[in-house]
Amino acid sequence: MFAVKAMGEDALCVLGEYLKLYARLQTDVGAEVPLVRDAMRWAVWLK
């Protein structure tokens, strides 16, 4: 169906896209950490 080289190139392309998405998620989640920490500190007062 595909030449071995083409299959490998497709896999590398998919891996590259995955790594881009993973990096974006790390950035987005990292940006939320301070907000979550503040919410946890504030939530202590709700007990």
C-alpha atoms as one frame of an Amber mdcrd trajectory, in Angstrom:
protein
   0.000   0.000   0.000   2.637   2.541   1.067   6.371   2.411   0.730   8.102
   1.930   4.072   9.699   5.376   3.782   6.307   7.029   3.247   4.865   5.286
   6.292   7.805   6.456   8.387   7.414  10.005   7.160   3.718   9.941   8.050
   4.554   8.686  11.536   7.110  11.469  11.990   4.566  14.027  10.802   1.971
  12.767  13.285   4.548  12.735  16.073   5.533  16.302  15.230   1.905  17.434
  15.416   1.467  15.587  18.714   4.518  17.324  20.166   3.174  20.731  19.097
  -0.178  20.026  20.762   1.520  18.676  23.890   3.674  21.801  24.177   0.597
  24.001  23.812  -1.243  22.038  26.494   1.721  22.336  28.844   1.734  26.100
  28.319  -2.026  26.430  28.797  -2.116  24.255  31.918   0.943  26.000  33.327
  -0.823  29.334  32.935  -3.753  28.052  35.009  -1.655  26.786  37.934  -1.558
  30.138  39.789  -5.339  30.465  39.475  -5.902  26.959  40.814  -3.522  27.598
  43.724  -5.350  30.809  44.615  -8.697  29.021  44.404  -7.431  26.287  46.724
  -6.244  28.867  49.271  -9.578  30.637  49.080 -11.531  27.365  49.365 -10.016
  26.700  52.801 -12.199  29.487  54.138 -15.355  27.735  52.925 -15.019  24.846
  55.356
